[in-house]
Amino acid sequence: MKEKSTPQVFTKDKLVMQLYVSGMSQKSMEAIENIKRLCDECLEGNFELEIIDIYKHPELASEQHIVFSPSLIKQFPLPKKTLIGTLSDTEKVMKALDISNKK
């Protein structure tokens, strides 16, 4: 029987990202929806996505030098990249994150 969630995914294959949002604003909600859909469709569980509200955790936004919201930071694999906006252009986001559509 296949396990639903395996915590030991190979790190080299795992995309580690942080999405910084401004509360429940329309653009923040769009960005959350868009990145979740992209991850579910293309990454098959090989990702770690942390959603951070800059109103609740301004120190984290400051540490990462976040100026605009929503902002997606790809931490791993290197190189680190920052994408700004609602992430609605799937092709551009996939290219920036180095994701190839396997379907």
N, C-alpha and C positions, 0 to 999 in steps of 0.2 A: 504494500500500500504506500502511496506517495504522501509525504508530509506536506502540509499546506504552506508552512513558512520555515525556512531553514536559516538560522542566524549565521552560519558559516559559509557564506558565499565568497568565492575567491575575490579578494580585494582588487586585484589587477583588472578584473572585468567589471567591477562595480563603479557606477557613476555616483559620486557623492556631491550633493548640491544643497544650497541653502537659498530659500526664497524669502526675501525681506519685503514685508507688506505694511501698509498703513491702515491698521484696523480692519474694518469690514467695508472699506470703500469699494465702489463699483470696479475700478481698475484692479484693485487687489484681488477681488473675487474672480475676475476674469483670468488673471494670471494664475491663480491657484487652480482653477478649472482646466486651463490650457496645459499647464505643465503636468498635472495629474493624468490627463487624457493621453498626452504624448508618452509619458512613462509607462502607463498601462498597455498602450498599443505597441510600443517599440522596444521597451527594455526588459520585458518579461521577468520582472522581479529583481533584475540586476542593478538596483539603484537604491540610494538612501536620500530621501528628501526631507529636509527640516524646514518648517515654515515658521518664520520669526516675525512677530508683530513689533515694529520699531517703537510703537507707543508704550508697549509693556517692557521692552528690553532695549532702551536707547543706547546702553553701554555696548551691546553687541554690534549695533549698527555703526557706532563710532569706531570700534575696533577694526571693522572691515571697511571703513571710510565710505559708508553708504550715504549718498547725497540724494539720490532719486528713488522713488518707490512706485511700483514694485521693481525690485532688482533681484536677479537670479545669479548666484555665484556658483560656478562649477569649481569645486575644490580639488577633486580627484577624478580621473587621472590628470596629471599635469599636461599642459600648462593651465594655470588657473585662468578662468575667464569670467567676465561679468556681462550679463545681458540686462538691458533696461526696458521696461514696458510690460504690456499685457501678454507677451509671448504668443500672439495670435497668428503670426506667420510661421507655420509649422516647419516649412522647408528651411527657412533661415535659422530657426532655433536648432533644428537637427544638424545643420551644417556647422553651426557655432559650437555645438556640444560634441561634434564628431560621432553622430549616431547615423548608422545606415539602416534604412528600412528593409527588414528581412522578409517582409510579407509581400 
